[in-house]
Amino acid sequence: MGQLAGLALKDHLRESHIFQQRLVVAMVMIGVLVLGLVARLFWLQIVNQDHYATLSENNRVNVLPIPPTRGLIYDRNGVLLAQNLPSFTLELVPEHIDDLAKTLDELAKLVALSDEDVLRFHRNRRKKRRFEGVPLRFRLSDAEVARLAVNQYRLPGVQIRAELTRHYPLGKLAAHAIGYVGRINERELQRLDTSDYLGTSHIGKVGIERAYEELLHGHVGFQQVETNAQGRTLKVLERTLPEPGRNLYLNLDVRLQRVAEQAFGERNGALVAIDPRNGGVLALVSMPTYDPNLFVNGLDTLTFKQLRESPERPLFNRALRGQYPPGSTIKPFIGLAGLELDEIRADEPLNCPGWFMLKNDPRRYRDWKKTGHGETDLTKAIVESCDVYFYDLAMRLGIDRIHDYLARFGLGKRTGIDIRGELSGLLPSSSWKRRTYRTVWYPGETLIAGIGQGFMLTTPLQLATITATLANHGQRMTPRMVMAIQDPDNAERQAVAPLPQAPVPIVRRSDWDTIIDAMRQVVNSPHGTARRIARGLTYTLAGKTGTAQVFGIKQDEEYKEEEVHRKLRDHALFIAFAPVEKPTIAVAVVVENGGHGGSAAAPIARKLIDAWMQRQGRSE
Amino acid sequence: MSLLDPPAYTDDNRLGMGRRLLRQMHIDLPLLLSLLILVGLGLFVLYSAADQNPDKVIAQGLRLLLAFGVMLAIAQFDPYTLRFWSPWLYGVGLAMLIAVLVIGDVGKGAQRWLDLGLFRFQPSEIMKLAVPMMVAWTLSESGLPPTRRRLLLATGILLFPTLLVAKQPDLGTALLIASSGLFVLLLAGLRWRVVLGVFLTLSAAAPVVWHYLLHDYQRRRVLTFLNPENDPLGAGYHIIQSTIAIGSGGAYGKGWLNGTQSHLDFLPERSTDFIFAVFSEEFGFLGAMLLLTLYLLVIGRGLYIAAQAQDTYSRLLAGSLTLTFFVYLFVNIGMVSGLLPVVGVPLPLISYGGTSIVTLMAAFGMLMSIQTHRKLIAT
């Protein structure tokens, strides 16, 4: 027992010894670290006191952000699409205001203040430091600025700040392509590099403004300024200039855009024109459109509600997001698949009685022409848009080969255009249907896929790109909005290189020529569905009309246009390119509820292509 | 009575009246006095830092009263009781930490608070005490230096809550929790070889931590620390403005309530984490030296208590708590003066704010308990 106690005591002493040792080490460490702190404080407060005293006591140095100037946007010919105009903002500096309520009352007598202005002011006030200006009213009129200036002496803490505001000189024109900027919201604040956006109040919300936000915005600069006790800037000590945003030159041609938008008139729809040689988007129309200037400084709730809830859906970008059945515009591509996959020969005719029947199916699949087209070969089938020929061809190909062939053109996938929000359309296949509906694919569905109806959906942008690809003999180019980027400092323009994609493989070039020639006859043959736009053509034009059913018509029931409500009428489609030999423009037009492609959509395309060819003729 | 039995603590009644009263209340006078001076000084600075807003000073005063009450209450328990409750406190703290990750409130982008109905509560504060207690408990179960198994166990005990807190993310508190546990290990006689090995491993792991474990804002803080001029409008602003405040204070300071940096709103978070900058601007180098001296008095007394403590658990706990207090101090002053990156650690006993003061005073309560429940060794 005594031995055990002795052992324990010994252990105890040893433990205590180790601990004391460690404690000494700890004290030494503490001493060293404290000496470090003392040295640092000595360095700051004794050695460099003068330096810091200058920074702090005499000069109250403040670091202020200098927001960069947002890049400008031009069309391909240098027409200004988005610019920055000076505007005046009324700001209050809470630190210098003794009685805020009284000041607000006074201000309300001088300028128009809405409840919303005051609410927003109070909201923003909490986020700022007391010596920072908090905006109360934007876009003061000249008269208001003058009234404030006269009264400023009795309103301490009230200041007017001039700032640059985004302005879109063309208003509604090409609004869906350019987009707009708006005030930065909470969600955007979280994903932003906040210090780069100090001093910036607006950010691109949609269109080019959104997609090229980083380039357009530039980088913030800052200045160290000396202020007096009131916070007023006395002297700029150091300045790092902001890096201004880049200017953008779009492929868009405003003249074409205007011609197209005017040609639509009151009708809704979309148009996309692409230069097949490089994928440049020459026109991007979505009708109706809206005035982007409304969004720059926030619109009042009522206007916004009207825009948002209008049945015409002006904010909806139909060119990118409108998904329409391609209708008969898909026929040249199905025909090409038939030729290239050796299912048909161009000179092999088929008799069209005006309807088509499947085995074991009592249903009659009708042609648009009740009496039928008679003996029909591929060219005639495209020129007159014979449905029966393509029912037959679709059955020969089967849905999965149709899917695979059209997928090579890029259908069913986003085109990769350099603005956001485009939809992918839908290119159906049997495995897609199994996945989505958990049912098998029915032969009848293949049949109507042959004439671009049923599940198949395409956006106007997709239609334009596949048309460009066809015109280009398989060469695929990613559609591009931006043509060149300019550094505003040295005005150097850097062209954006075209972005080719995997081409559609060519089995026989003659197959492509057959299809293209048929499309030419769509316009130029007296039987062509688009013959009415042939008059006075000074160049070669190839096209294909299409009509997309908005709702199904029952078996053997006739579609009477005048009896159908406008919103349920068929969509009119037209795809075209010109000149046929060396295409420089490919167009897709969708006129919602427009009826027939040949009469509603084709004339719009003709006007646009006329304008383009005129310009081309002059420039080349 | 064997020494292996749990030691019995008795009061020493061979002392004078006043001292006996203090003993009976389990108060350590030197510690109490230096704490009171520090806290009093803190209230003065706070009055200035809070734009002479008496409400804030009163709120802080009430909080301090509560904290001193907690300290006295804890001092009444003897170290044996503290030791007995260590695993329980640790378990409860850990459970709450996990709860906070699952259902906690998010404040300022970090998930730290647990809403207990009546008040919101940061479970990581408990861990600042529970981790050193638990590690000391583990190591004091057997003799020193600890066996390898004990060491591994202790490492796990301190690492797990540290990671949970770091994930919230609260780097400052995680740092304090980790160091409180590490100090126990070091004081217990962890071999220097092992310390060196761990240090080298950690240095090697640093790039991994940098890329995968740190949040963007934490990475930015480190980068800004390395070069504050890089981001004078964002994260660098704090450091630039606080060094200007400290430096412009000079030897004697600008005088109480006369700091321009703080009163012209240049200095952010000046009543909380950056209050040392206000103090140094107004009281200068001399003031800062006085403050450091007061802190060193507290720390010195704490280490003395640790050295005098009579069993392993008390020793380790007292030593670790005192050293952690120093880490608080060093990290905060280092950060505010631009020596260390900005880690959210308050200036102990002076920064405005709730839970951390209560935790700190609870730790001093433990020190007092260790000091005043001394057993008699018959000589």
Interface residues (C-beta under 8 A of the other chain):
Chain A: L4 A5 A8 L9 D11 H12 R14 E15 S16 I18 F19 Q20 Q21 R22 L23 A26 M27 I30 L33 V34 G36 L37 V38 R40 L41 F42 L44 Q45 I46 N48 Q49 H51 Y52 A53 L55 S56 E57 R60 V61 N62 V63 P65 E95 R129 R130 F131 T194 S195 L198 V220 F222 Q224 A229 G231
Chain B: S2 L3 L4 G143 L144 P145 F183 L186 L187 A188 G189 D231 P232 L233 G234 Y237 I240 T243 I244 A245 I246 G247 S248 G249 G250 A251 K254 T260 Q261 L264 D265 F266 S280 E281 G284 F285 A288 M289 L292 L296 I299 L303 A306 A307 T312 R315 L316 G319 L323 F326 F330 I333 G334 S337 G338 L339
